[in-house]
Amino acid sequence: MTHTLTIEANNEADFALVKELASRLGLAIRESHPKRLTKEESLALLNKVAGSWEGPETGDEINAMIYNSRYSGNRDVEL
């Protein structure tokens, strides 16, 4: 059975240390280095997916609808 462990290192030294340990133990190593978005790229993506709400309700009315539609009841859960 194969087990996978994901380790997110914040600096190169920690990454190298863990990688060396895995190598010494004879474990298979697969690396991936995901690309981080720049601030400009993040803002451009946010502008693509974020929008505004258009409707006859005010913000307070929408908040009231959300709060009034919530359901909270007794739950039969033993902790």
C-alpha positions as CSV (number, residue, x, y, z in Angstrom):
1,M,0.0,0.0,0.0
2,T,1.3,3.4,-1.0
3,H,1.0,6.3,1.4
4,T,1.5,9.9,0.4
5,L,2.8,12.7,2.7
6,T,2.6,16.3,1.5
7,I,5.0,18.7,3.2
8,E,4.9,22.4,2.5
9,A,8.2,24.0,3.3
10,N,8.5,27.8,3.5
11,N,12.2,27.9,2.8
12,E,14.8,26.0,0.7
13,A,16.8,24.7,3.7
14,D,13.8,22.9,5.3
15,F,12.8,21.5,1.9
16,A,16.3,20.2,1.2
17,L,16.5,18.7,4.7
18,V,13.2,16.7,4.3
19,K,14.1,15.7,0.8
20,E,17.5,14.4,1.9
21,L,15.9,12.4,4.7
22,A,13.4,10.8,2.4
23,S,16.3,10.0,0.0
24,R,18.3,8.4,2.7
25,L,15.4,6.3,3.8
26,G,15.0,5.1,0.2
27,L,11.6,6.6,-0.3
28,A,10.3,7.7,-3.7
29,I,10.3,11.4,-4.1
30,R,8.0,13.5,-6.4
31,E,8.4,17.2,-6.3
32,S,6.0,19.9,-7.4
33,H,6.5,23.6,-7.2
34,P,3.2,25.4,-7.8
35,K,3.4,28.8,-9.4
36,R,2.3,31.6,-7.1
37,L,0.3,34.4,-8.6
38,T,1.7,37.9,-8.5
39,K,-0.4,40.6,-6.8
40,E,-1.5,41.9,-10.2
41,E,-2.5,38.4,-11.4
42,S,-4.5,37.9,-8.2
43,L,-6.3,41.1,-8.6
44,A,-7.1,40.4,-12.3
45,L,-8.5,37.0,-11.3
46,L,-10.6,38.6,-8.5
47,N,-12.0,41.1,-11.0
48,K,-13.0,38.2,-13.3
49,V,-14.9,36.3,-10.7
50,A,-16.2,39.0,-8.4
51,G,-19.3,41.0,-9.3
52,S,-22.1,43.0,-7.8
53,W,-25.6,42.1,-6.9
54,E,-28.4,43.8,-8.8
55,G,-31.9,43.6,-7.3
56,P,-34.7,45.5,-5.7
57,E,-33.6,44.5,-2.2
58,T,-31.4,46.7,-0.1
59,G,-28.3,45.2,1.6
60,D,-30.2,45.2,5.0
61,E,-33.1,43.3,3.4
62,I,-30.8,40.7,1.9
63,N,-29.1,40.3,5.3
64,A,-32.5,39.9,7.0
65,M,-33.5,37.2,4.5
66,I,-30.4,35.2,5.1
67,Y,-30.6,35.4,8.9
68,N,-34.4,34.6,8.8
69,S,-33.9,31.5,6.6
70,R,-31.4,29.9,8.9
71,Y,-32.5,26.9,10.9
72,S,-31.2,26.1,14.3
73,G,-32.7,23.4,16.3
74,N,-31.9,20.8,18.9
75,R,-29.5,18.2,17.6
76,D,-29.5,14.8,19.1
77,V,-25.7,14.5,19.2
78,E,-23.9,13.2,22.2
79,L,-20.4,14.6,22.6
